[in-house]
């Protein structure tokens, strides 16, 4: 096993203190939005010997195990993150594997630089993901029913012609795309109405507080109105959400542990200063209404529980107050991150302790026993 250090991403929506506190580093006043643990080429983690994890895998692909290499090639299939949002993230969705491969080929053929601002597909992988709340955590996830969307838009005085889109063919798609074209004046009318319901209970109050937060974060952005067509989900610590390909979502605030396929492909429609491509976004989004399912970890053994996520690229386990908890050898690599307390790892010929914010990379074939009074998250490939 190898100690592993990640990289902080300083996106504008990040908090200034939560990740620094977890890592035990001084806060600089600069936003710290994400801490990446993995082998993505944009921000690869480093092993204790100073090598990038991506380089180590290239030089020694046996670290992945034969089964992972057969399924995914010589690439770590998952990416583990700490995410901490002070402001809302963009309205966004991620592509399926076929959509990512097609989009990547098209942009490569067009000669678009991989770091170009207008680039949508920086790799050819899908990006399913799950978020596990560490604090109270709120987000928008998937489309409401047509009836619920209509009720919310009417309540907040959205334009009549926008509401009328919900009575036609492909109602949520047409209404959502129409909302992204609203004028600043039309958006302000909705925001002004939200003040009326800011102290209300029930769905009206929750929607009003969502609108007012988005208006503070992104004044006059039409995504504020589009957000009324999405489900709001408020997670308590330990609860999780899975977001598959095509799921329209936007995290609002809070700190969590995020696990995803090893990709950085994001299609954005609003609530961001970054590149927006509504046409491409609409091509990948699933506009079907859904009821978000809040996930809880399912015990698999003393001190170890697994979140029921369906993606083949990743799986994630909670490791809580383990007493000789067994992490058996498998033909796959894993990463273990401590987020509270100390976790003591005992391998065949090595022992180490993970303090809060520290992580370790377990190559394929590595078995460890975990003890301690603390909390960690173990990430690996899915089934």
C-alpha positions as CSV (number, residue, x, y, z in Angstrom):
1,X,0.0,0.0,0.0
2,X,1.1,3.5,-0.8
3,X,0.2,6.8,1.0
4,X,-1.6,9.0,-1.5
5,X,-1.8,12.8,-1.7
6,X,-4.4,14.5,-3.9
7,X,-4.8,17.9,-5.6
8,X,-7.1,20.8,-4.6
9,X,-9.2,22.4,-7.3
10,X,-9.9,26.1,-6.7
11,X,-13.2,26.6,-8.4
12,X,-15.0,29.8,-7.6
13,X,-18.0,28.1,-5.9
14,X,-15.9,26.3,-3.3
15,X,-15.8,27.1,0.4
16,X,-12.6,28.6,1.9
17,X,-12.2,26.4,5.0
18,X,-13.9,23.0,4.9
19,X,-11.4,21.1,2.8
20,X,-8.4,22.8,4.4
21,X,-9.8,21.8,7.8
22,X,-10.3,18.2,6.8
23,X,-6.8,18.0,5.3
24,X,-5.2,19.8,8.3
25,X,-3.8,22.5,6.1
26,X,-4.0,26.3,6.6
27,X,-6.9,28.1,5.0
28,X,-5.6,30.7,2.5
29,X,-8.9,32.5,1.9
30,X,-8.9,31.1,-1.7
31,X,-11.9,28.9,-2.6
32,X,-11.2,25.2,-2.3
33,X,-13.9,23.4,-4.1
34,X,-12.7,19.9,-4.6
35,X,-9.9,17.5,-3.6
36,X,-9.1,14.9,-6.2
37,X,-7.8,11.4,-5.3
38,X,-7.2,9.3,-8.4
39,X,-5.3,9.2,-11.7
40,X,-7.1,11.6,-13.9
41,X,-4.6,13.4,-16.2
42,X,-6.0,16.8,-15.2
43,X,-5.0,16.4,-11.6
44,X,-3.3,13.1,-10.7
45,X,-2.6,12.2,-7.1
46,X,0.9,11.4,-6.0
47,X,2.2,8.3,-4.3
48,X,4.5,8.5,-1.3
49,X,7.6,8.0,-3.5
50,X,6.7,11.2,-5.5
51,X,5.3,9.5,-8.6
52,X,2.0,10.5,-10.1
53,X,-0.5,7.7,-9.8
54,X,-1.2,8.0,-13.5
55,X,2.5,7.6,-14.3
56,X,2.8,4.6,-11.9
57,X,-0.1,2.9,-13.5
58,X,1.4,3.5,-17.0
59,X,4.7,2.1,-15.9
60,X,3.1,-0.8,-13.9
61,X,-0.4,-1.6,-15.1
62,X,-0.4,-4.7,-12.9
63,X,-1.4,-2.3,-10.1
64,X,-4.9,-2.3,-11.6
65,X,-5.3,-6.1,-11.7
66,X,-6.1,-8.2,-14.8
67,X,-9.9,-8.0,-14.4
68,X,-9.9,-4.2,-14.3
69,X,-7.5,-4.1,-17.3
70,X,-9.8,-6.3,-19.3
71,X,-12.9,-4.2,-18.4
72,X,-11.4,-0.7,-18.6
73,X,-8.0,-0.8,-20.2
74,X,-4.9,0.5,-18.4
75,X,-6.9,3.2,-16.6
76,X,-8.0,3.6,-13.0
77,X,-11.8,3.6,-13.6
78,X,-12.9,5.7,-10.6
79,X,-12.1,9.1,-9.2
80,X,-12.7,10.0,-5.5
81,X,-13.2,13.6,-4.4
82,X,-14.0,15.7,-1.4
83,X,-16.4,18.4,-2.6
84,X,-17.3,21.6,-0.7
85,X,-19.8,24.1,-2.1
86,X,-20.4,27.6,-0.8
87,X,-22.3,28.6,-3.9
88,X,-24.4,26.6,-6.4
89,X,-22.7,24.6,-9.1
90,X,-23.9,24.8,-12.7
91,X,-27.0,23.2,-14.1
92,X,-25.3,20.2,-15.7
93,X,-25.5,16.7,-16.9
94,X,-22.9,14.1,-17.9
95,X,-22.9,11.8,-21.0
96,X,-23.3,8.1,-21.4
97,X,-20.3,6.1,-22.7
98,X,-21.5,6.1,-26.3
99,X,-22.3,9.9,-26.1
100,X,-18.9,10.6,-24.6
101,X,-17.1,8.5,-27.2
102,X,-19.0,10.2,-30.0
103,X,-18.5,13.7,-28.6
104,X,-14.8,13.2,-27.9
105,X,-14.2,11.9,-31.5
106,X,-16.0,14.9,-33.0
107,X,-14.0,17.5,-31.0
108,X,-10.8,15.7,-31.7
109,X,-11.6,15.6,-35.4
110,X,-12.4,19.3,-35.3
111,X,-8.9,20.0,-33.8
112,X,-10.3,21.5,-30.6
113,X,-7.5,21.7,-28.0
114,X,-8.3,19.5,-25.0
115,X,-7.9,22.5,-22.6
116,X,-10.0,24.9,-24.8
117,X,-12.6,26.8,-22.9
118,X,-15.3,25.7,-25.4
119,X,-14.4,22.0,-25.1
120,X,-17.2,19.8,-23.8
121,X,-15.5,16.4,-24.0
122,X,-12.1,16.3,-22.4
123,X,-12.0,12.5,-22.5
124,X,-14.1,9.7,-24.0
125,X,-15.5,8.3,-20.7
126,X,-19.0,8.6,-19.1
127,X,-19.3,10.3,-15.8
128,X,-21.9,8.7,-13.5
129,X,-21.4,9.8,-9.9
130,X,-22.6,9.7,-6.3
131,X,-22.4,12.2,-3.6
132,X,-22.3,11.3,0.1
133,X,-23.2,14.1,2.5
134,X,-20.6,15.0,5.2
135,X,-22.6,18.0,6.3
136,X,-26.2,18.9,5.6
137,X,-26.1,19.0,1.8
138,X,-28.6,20.3,-0.7
139,X,-28.9,19.8,-4.5
140,X,-31.2,19.7,-7.4
141,X,-31.6,16.3,-9.0
142,X,-33.7,15.2,-11.9
143,X,-37.0,16.5,-13.3
144,X,-40.2,16.9,-11.3
145,X,-43.4,15.7,-12.7
146,X,-45.1,17.9,-15.3
147,X,-47.8,18.7,-12.7
148,X,-45.3,19.7,-10.0
149,X,-43.2,21.8,-12.5
150,X,-46.4,23.6,-13.6
151,X,-47.4,24.3,-10.1
152,X,-44.1,25.8,-9.2
153,X,-43.8,28.0,-12.3
154,X,-47.3,29.3,-11.8
155,X,-46.7,30.0,-8.1
156,X,-43.7,32.1,-8.9
157,X,-45.2,34.0,-11.8
158,X,-43.2,32.5,-14.6
159,X,-44.2,33.7,-18.0
160,X,-47.4,32.2,-19.3
161,X,-45.8,31.1,-22.6
162,X,-43.2,29.2,-20.6
163,X,-45.9,27.4,-18.5
164,X,-47.8,26.7,-21.7
165,X,-44.9,24.6,-23.0
166,X,-45.8,22.0,-20.3
167,X,-49.0,21.3,-22.1
168,X,-47.4,20.3,-25.4
169,X,-45.3,17.5,-26.7
170,X,-42.0,16.7,-24.8
171,X,-43.2,19.1,-22.1
172,X,-40.3,19.1,-19.7
173,X,-37.7,19.3,-22.5
174,X,-39.4,22.2,-24.3
175,X,-40.2,24.1,-21.1
176,X,-36.7,23.7,-19.7
177,X,-35.0,24.8,-22.8
178,X,-37.4,27.8,-23.1
179,X,-36.6,28.8,-19.5
180,X,-32.9,29.0,-20.4
181,X,-33.8,31.7,-23.0
182,X,-35.7,34.0,-20.6
183,X,-34.8,37.7,-20.3
184,X,-33.4,39.3,-17.2
185,X,-36.7,41.1,-16.6
186,X,-38.6,37.8,-16.7
187,X,-36.2,36.2,-14.3
188,X,-36.4,39.2,-11.9
189,X,-40.2,38.8,-11.8
190,X,-39.8,35.2,-10.5
191,X,-37.2,36.3,-8.0
192,X,-39.4,39.1,-6.7
193,X,-42.2,36.7,-6.2
194,X,-39.9,34.3,-4.3
195,X,-39.4,36.9,-1.5
196,X,-43.1,36.5,-0.8
197,X,-42.7,32.9,0.1
198,X,-39.2,33.0,1.7
199,X,-40.5,32.2,5.2
200,X,-43.2,29.8,4.1
201,X,-43.2,26.1,5.0
202,X,-43.6,23.2,2.6
203,X,-42.6,23.1,-1.0
204,X,-43.3,26.8,-1.6
205,X,-40.8,27.8,1.0
206,X,-38.2,25.4,-0.2
207,X,-38.6,26.5,-3.7
208,X,-38.4,30.2,-2.7
209,X,-35.2,29.6,-0.8
210,X,-33.7,27.8,-3.8
211,X,-34.6,30.7,-6.1
212,X,-33.2,33.3,-3.7
213,X,-30.0,31.4,-3.2
214,X,-29.5,31.1,-7.0
215,X,-30.4,34.8,-7.4
216,X,-27.6,35.7,-4.9
217,X,-25.1,33.4,-6.6
218,X,-26.0,34.2,-10.2
219,X,-28.2,37.3,-10.5
220,X,-30.6,37.4,-13.4
221,X,-29.5,34.0,-14.7
222,X,-32.3,32.2,-16.5
223,X,-31.2,29.0,-14.9
224,X,-32.9,30.3,-11.7
225,X,-36.3,29.7,-13.4
226,X,-35.2,26.4,-15.0
227,X,-34.3,25.1,-11.6
228,X,-37.9,25.2,-10.5
229,X,-38.5,22.2,-12.8
230,X,-36.0,20.1,-10.9
231,X,-36.4,18.1,-7.6
232,X,-34.7,19.6,-4.6
233,X,-33.0,17.1,-2.3
234,X,-31.7,17.9,1.2
235,X,-29.4,15.2,2.6
236,X,-28.3,14.6,6.1
237,X,-24.7,13.4,6.9
238,X,-24.2,9.9,5.6
239,X,-27.0,10.0,3.1
240,X,-26.2,9.8,-0.6
241,X,-27.5,10.3,-4.1
242,X,-26.6,8.5,-7.3
243,X,-26.6,10.5,-10.6
244,X,-26.5,8.5,-13.8
245,X,-25.9,9.6,-17.3
246,X,-28.3,12.3,-18.5
247,X,-29.4,13.3,-15.0
248,X,-29.8,17.1,-14.8
249,X,-28.5,18.4,-11.5
250,X,-26.9,21.2,-9.6
251,X,-25.4,20.9,-6.1
252,X,-26.5,23.9,-4.0
253,X,-24.3,23.9,-0.8
254,X,-22.6,21.6,1.6
255,X,-19.6,19.3,1.9
256,X,-19.6,15.7,0.7
257,X,-17.6,12.8,-0.6
258,X,-18.0,12.3,-4.3
259,X,-17.2,9.1,-6.2
260,X,-17.4,9.0,-10.0
261,X,-16.1,7.4,-13.2
262,X,-12.7,8.7,-14.1
263,X,-13.9,11.5,-16.3
264,X,-14.2,15.3,-16.4
265,X,-17.0,15.6,-19.1
266,X,-19.6,18.2,-18.1
267,X,-22.3,19.7,-20.2
268,X,-23.6,23.0,-18.7
269,X,-26.8,24.9,-19.3
270,X,-26.7,27.8,-16.8
271,X,-25.7,29.1,-13.4
272,X,-22.0,29.3,-14.3
273,X,-19.4,31.6,-15.8
274,X,-18.0,28.6,-17.6
275,X,-18.7,27.4,-21.1
276,X,-22.4,26.7,-21.8
277,X,-23.6,24.6,-24.6
278,X,-27.4,24.2,-24.4
279,X,-27.7,22.3,-27.7
280,X,-25.2,19.6,-26.7
281,X,-26.7,19.5,-23.2
282,X,-30.1,18.8,-24.6
283,X,-28.7,16.0,-26.6
284,X,-27.5,14.1,-23.5
285,X,-30.2,14.9,-20.9
286,X,-32.9,12.5,-19.9
287,X,-36.0,14.8,-19.6
288,X,-38.1,12.0,-18.0
289,X,-39.5,12.9,-14.5
290,X,-38.0,11.0,-11.6
291,X,-38.2,10.8,-7.9
292,X,-34.7,11.0,-6.4
293,X,-33.8,8.0,-4.3
294,X,-31.8,8.8,-1.1
295,X,-29.2,6.0,-0.5
296,X,-28.0,4.6,2.8
297,X,-25.0,2.3,3.3
298,X,-25.8,-1.4,3.6
299,X,-23.7,-3.4,6.1
300,X,-21.4,-6.0,4.6
301,X,-19.3,-6.8,7.7
302,X,-18.2,-5.4,11.0
303,X,-17.4,-1.7,10.4
304,X,-17.9,-1.8,6.6
305,X,-21.0,-0.8,4.7
306,X,-21.6,-0.4,1.0
307,X,-23.6,2.3,-0.8
308,X,-25.9,0.6,-3.4
309,X,-24.6,2.4,-6.6
310,X,-25.1,0.7,-10.0
311,X,-22.2,2.1,-12.0
312,X,-19.6,-0.4,-13.3
313,X,-16.8,2.1,-12.9
314,X,-17.0,2.6,-9.2
315,X,-18.2,1.4,-5.8
316,X,-17.9,3.0,-2.4
317,X,-18.0,1.7,1.1
318,X,-18.2,3.5,4.5
319,X,-15.7,2.3,7.1
320,X,-16.9,3.4,10.5
321,X,-15.2,2.6,13.9
322,X,-13.7,-0.7,12.5
323,X,-12.5,-3.4,14.8
324,X,-10.3,-5.8,12.7
325,X,-12.4,-5.0,9.7
326,X,-11.3,-7.0,6.7
327,X,-10.6,-5.5,3.3
328,X,-9.9,-8.7,1.4
329,X,-7.6,-8.9,-1.5
330,X,-9.3,-8.5,-4.9
331,X,-8.1,-8.3,-8.4
332,X,-8.8,-4.5,-8.4
333,X,-7.2,-1.4,-6.9
334,X,-8.8,0.7,-4.2
335,X,-8.3,4.0,-2.4
336,X,-9.1,4.6,1.3
337,X,-9.6,8.1,2.6
338,X,-10.0,8.9,6.3
339,X,-12.4,11.8,7.0
340,X,-12.6,11.6,10.9
341,X,-10.4,10.1,13.5
342,X,-7.6,7.6,12.9
343,X,-7.7,4.4,10.9
344,X,-4.9,1.8,11.4
345,X,-4.2,-0.4,8.4
346,X,-2.3,-3.7,8.7
347,X,-1.2,-5.4,5.6
348,X,0.9,-8.5,4.9
349,X,4.2,-6.8,5.7
350,X,3.3,-3.2,6.4
351,X,1.4,-1.1,8.9
352,X,0.3,2.5,8.7
353,X,-2.1,4.9,10.3
354,X,-4.4,7.3,8.4
355,X,-5.1,10.5,10.2
356,X,-8.0,12.7,9.2
357,X,-7.6,13.8,5.6
358,X,-5.0,11.2,4.7
359,X,-5.4,8.5,2.0
360,X,-3.8,5.3,0.9
361,X,-3.7,3.5,-2.5
362,X,-4.2,-0.3,-2.3
363,X,-3.0,-2.0,-5.5
364,X,-4.8,-5.1,-6.9
365,X,-4.1,-8.1,-4.7
366,X,-3.5,-6.1,-1.5
367,X,-5.4,-7.2,1.6
368,X,-5.6,-5.1,4.8
369,X,-7.2,-5.1,8.2
370,X,-8.6,-1.8,9.5
371,X,-8.9,-0.8,13.1
372,X,-9.6,2.5,14.8
373,X,-12.1,5.0,16.0
374,X,-13.0,7.0,13.0
375,X,-14.7,7.2,9.6
376,X,-13.3,6.6,6.2
377,X,-14.5,5.9,2.6
378,X,-13.1,3.0,0.5
379,X,-13.4,3.4,-3.2
380,X,-12.9,0.8,-5.9
381,X,-14.3,-0.4,-9.3
382,X,-18.0,-1.5,-9.4
383,X,-19.3,-4.9,-10.1
